[in-house]
Amino acid sequence: MLIENRLIAYTLLALLVALVVSFLMTPIVKTFAYKVGAIDVPKDARRMHKTPIPRLGGLAIFIGFMVSILLFVEITAEMRSILLGAVIIVVLGVVDDIMALPALLKFVVQIVAALIPATHGVVIQAFSNPNVFSDNPYWVLGNLSVPLTVLWIVAITNAVNLIDGLDGLANGVSAISATTVLVIALIGGQFQVAVVMAALVGACVGFMPYNMNPAKMFMGDTGATFLGYILATMSIQGLFKFYAIISFAVPFLILGLPIFDTAFAFIRRIAHGQSPMHPDRSHIHHRLIDMGLNQKQAVATLYVISAILGLSAVVLTTGGEQKAMLFFLALCIVAVVTARVVFPKEVKEELREELKEELDELKDHGHHGEGKPAEEPGKDADKGPDHRPGAWEEEEDQ
């Protein structure tokens, strides 16, 4: 009991140290961003901010995280490989935030960074079989372990980057996901994973005052890709190695929001005959803004969704699949009712706007039969993407 209390105290200390260092480093990094020209200028309709805002905030998150890790975490060979890959990701992000790098180059460097831990023991070796009718309860990946691990790390690294489209969104969602892994790690006695996740949560929370709407600083590619990389690698250490055998869904629930958004972005673009990497303004946060929610409401909504998925993952690891399903459904019902209560004006305005658009379309068809134009020129014609490339698509900066 004394040992457990001491480890929990270490976890809290790791969180607090990362929080303080991240908070104190952000103004320094902000000054550095102005000096090197790492400024995000709102040059297209997809950006939500109106004035130039410095990037590179992820560097403060990284510094806070690393100070805490070096003080409180035992650096094993596996941990060393994760940190080395993280350094590569951060250096890549810093350079990309200062000057636009080609998408292919960024993608290749991310694969190299993912290969380092994947070849040093941080691999997905097996997970439960999602086919309930199969006699084999789980799949052992064998030779596919390293390729699938690299795919997972690169995918999550970019998925978190793609949801970085509103003030505080990627930072908050990452903090919620890291908190979920932290809780599961503490329950399962995985104290190294818990301390690492505590450091990540603290670093995110320390940066939050500067990143919440209206943001004073963005985390940029530096922060978004770093958070995605750490979540991906530590989910392998703390989830795939211990809980993916119990349920295939656990890591996917915890990182459900960025995974869902990225997957549907790819499907949507392919269905429209576009490249999967083609940037657009149809991510889930853009859709919430288009429904009439302001940035704070949209971010709060996505926080709730991420928290529901995280809580469901915790219940799944402790209470079994049936309890998790019931819990998930109950929380979804509560979330829908709450949305109706909190955002009734926005919901009604959205329905009214849809009805008006349908009536206008009917009128346009009627005029078209009389020789008039079928519709006005698209009011969104000036919203074509004008952004530098990202690893999978352009970064979703505010």
N, C-alpha and C positions, 0 to 999 in steps of 0.2 A: 504493500500500500504506500509506504514511504517513497519507494522508487517511482511508482506511478505518479504520485504527487509532484515529485521532483521533475519528471519528464513533462508533465503538464505545465509546470512553471517555466521550463525551458521553452515550451511551445509559445506560451504567452509572451515571454521575453523576446523571442525571435520575431513575433508579430509587432511588438512595440518598437523594437530597434529599427526594423525595416520601415515602419510607419514614420518615425521621427526623421530618419535619414532621408527618406524619399521627400518628405514635406520640406525639409531644410534645403535640399539640393535643387528643388524645382526652380526657385528664383535664379540660382546660379546658372542652371542649364538654360533658362529662358534668356538670360543675357548672352550666353554663348551662342544660342540659336540666332539672335539678331546679328551677332558679329559675323557668323559664317553664312548668313543669308538663307537659313532654313525657315522660310516664311511661307505659310499657305495663303495664297491670294485667291479670293473667290472669283474665278473666271468662267464659271458655267453654272447653269441652273440647278445642277445636282448638289451643289454645295449649299449648306444651310446658313453659313455665316456671311455677313455682309462686309466685314473689314478684315484686312490681313492679320493673321494670328500666327505666332511662332509655333513650329513643330519641335520635335526632339524631346518632348516630355518623357518619352519612354526611357531616355537615358537616366533620368532621375529615378524612375521605377527600378531600372536595372541596378543602379548603384545601391539603392536601399536594400534590394534583394540580396546582392552579393555580400554586402557588409554583414548582414544577418546570417547568411549561410556560412561565411568564414568564421563567425564567432560561435555558432551553435550546432553546426552539422558536421558529422564525421565524414571526411572526404574519402570515400571508397573509390575503387577503380570505376565502378558504374557511375557514381556521382561526378567523378572527374570528367568522364566522357560527356555527360549531360551539360556540365558547365562549359566545357570547351566548345561544344556545339552552340550553346547559348551566346558565347562571345562572338562566334562567327556570324550568327543571326543579327546580333546587335550592331556589329561593325557594318554589315550589309545595310541594315536599316538606317544607320547614321548617314552613310554615303548617299543612300537613295533619298533621304529627306533633304539633303543639301543639293544634290544634282540628280536628275532623272536617269535611272539605269534601265537598260533594255530588259524586257520581261524575261527573255530566255536566259540571260545571265543570272538574274535573281533566282529563277527556278533551279538552275544548275547548282548554284551556291547553297540553296536550301536543301537540295538532295545530299550534297556533301556534308552539310551540318547534321542531317538526319542519319547519315551512314555511320557517323562517329559513335553515337551511343548504340546504334543497332548492331554494330560489330564488336561491342564491348559488354554484351550481356543484357542490354535493355531491349528485349525483344518480346513480341507477342508469340508465345509458344503454343497456346491452345485457348479455345473458348467453347462455351456450351453450344450444342447444336440447336439452331433455331427451328429445325424441323422436328416437331413434337412426335411425328409418326415414325421417326427413325429409331432403329435399335441401338445406334451409337449415340450415347449421351453427350459426347463432346468431340470436337475436331482437334486433332494434333496437326499443326501446320507443317512441321518438318522443314524441308528446304524452302518453303514459302514464308518462313518466319521473318527473315530479314527483308525481303521485298515488301511484304504487307506492313511491316513495322515502319519502313521508310515512307510508304504510301500514307499511313495513318499520321505520322508526324508532319509531313509536308501538307497534307489535307487540312489538319486542324490549325497549323500555323497560318495558312491562308484564309481559312474559314473565319477565324477571329479577326483577321485584317479586313475582311469584306464587310463585317457588321460595324466597323468603325466609321459610321456615317452620321451620328448625332452626338452632341456633347455628352460625355460621360457614359455612352452606351457600351462600348467594348470594354472599358475599364471596369464598369460596374458588373457586367455580365461575367467577366473573367474573375472578379472578386467573389461573386456568388458561386461560380463553379469551383473555384479553389477552396472556398469554405465548405462546400459539400464533400470534396475529397478529404479535407481536413477532418471533418466529423467522422467519416467512414474509416479513415486511418486510425483515429483515436479509439473508435469502437473495436477495431480489429487488432489493436496493439502494434500498428506499424508506425512507430514513433519517429523514425527518420523521415518518412513521407509526410507525417503530420507537421514536423518542424519546417520542412521545405515549403509546404503549402501555407503555413502560418506566415512565413517570410513573404510569400507572394501576396497574400491577403493584405498584410501590413503595408507593403510597397504600393499596392493599388489604392488603398484607403488614404495613404499619405499624399498621393497625387490628386485625389478626388476633388479637394477644394478648388484647385486650379482648372479642373476639367469639366466641372458641372456647368450647366447652362446658366448664364452666358459664359462660355469658356474663355479663360485667359491664356490657355496654352493647350495644344493638341499633343497627344502621345506620338503621332506619326507612325510611319512604318516601323520605326525603331521599337516603339512600345507594343503595337498590336501584334507584330510577328513574334516578338520575344514572349509575350504572354501566351500566345498560341503554342509556341514551341515548348515552353515549360509545362503547360497543361497537358500537352500531348505526351511528352516523355514521362512525366510523373504519373499520368493516368495508367501508363504501362506498368510502372513500378508498383503502384498502389491499387490498381483495379484489375487489369488484365491478368496479372500474376496471381491474384487472390480471389476476385469476385466474378471474373468473366466465366469461370468454370461453373459458378452458381447460376449466373444469368448473363446471357449475351447482351442484355439491354442496359446494364449498369453504366458503363462508360458512355454509351450513346445517349442515355437520359441526361447525364450530367452536362454533356456538351451538346445537348439537343438543339438549342436555338441556333448557334452558328452552323451546325451540320445541316439542319433543316433549311435554313436560308440559302446556304451555298448549293445544296442539292437541287432545290427548286429553281434557283437562278440558272443553273446549268440546263435543267430540263426545259425551262421556259425559253431559253435562247435557242436551243436545238430545235424545239417545236416551231419556232419562228424562222427557222432557216439561217440562224446566226451562229457565229462561232461561240463556243461555251465561254471564251474569255472576253467576249464583247461586252463592254460596260453598258449599264442601263440605269434607269431610275425606277426600278421595280422591286427593290429589296423590301423586306417586310417593314423596315423603319420608314422608307419612302411612302409605302402604302398607308401607314398610319397617319403620316403627315397629310397625305392627300385626302384622307377621310375627315380632316378638320381638326385633328389633335395638334396641340402645340408640341414643341420639342420635349418639354418636361413631362407632359402627359404620355407621349409616345415612349419615352425612355422608361417611365414608371411602369407602363404596361408590359414592356419587354422584361423588366426586372422581375415582375410578378410571374411571368411565364417561366423564366429561368429558375426562379425559386421553387415553383411548383414541380418542375422536372427534377430539380435537385432533391427536394424533400421526398419525392417518389422513389428516387434512387436509394436514399437512406432507408426508407421503409422496406424496399425490395431486398436490401442486404441484411436486414435485421428481422423482418417479419414474413418474408416469403412473397411469392408472386401474386397470390390472390389478394392479400392485404394491400399490396402496392397498387394493384389495379383499382380496388375500391377507393383507396386513398386518393389516387390520381383523379378518378372520376368526380369524387366529392369536391376536391380542390378546383377542378375545372368549372363545376357548377357554381361554386362560390365566386370564382373569378368573373364568370359571365354576369352574374347578378350584380356584383360590385361594379363592373364596367357600365352596366345599365344605370346604376345609381349615380356613379361619379361623372360619367360623360353623357348624360341624356341629351344635352344640347347638341353635342357633336354627332351623335347617332342620328338624331332627327334631321340635322342639316345635311348629312350624307344621303339619307333617304330622299329628302326633298331635292337635292342636287341631281340624284339619279333619275328621279321622275321628270325633272325639268329637261335633262338631256334626252330622255326618250321622247318627250313631246316635241322638242326641237327637231329631232331626227325625223319624226313623222311629218312635221311641217316641211322640212327640207325635201323629203320625197314627193310631197304634194306639189311644191314649187317646181321640182325637177320635171314633172309632167307638163308644166306650162312653159317650159323652155328656160327656166331659171336654174342657176347653179344648184347642184345637189347639196352642197354644204360650203360653209365658209372655209377659208384657208385655216389650217390647223393652228390654233393659238399657241401650241407648244412647239411650233416649228423651230424656235430658237433654242430648244433644249437639247440639241444634239451633243453628244459627248465631246468634250474638249479637255482631255486630261492626259497626264502622262501614264504610261503603262505600268501595271503591277506585275506580280508573279503570275497570277492567274487572270486577273483583270486589273484595271487601275485600282489604286487604294481608295477606300471609301472614306475619305476625309470629310469632315464637316464642311 
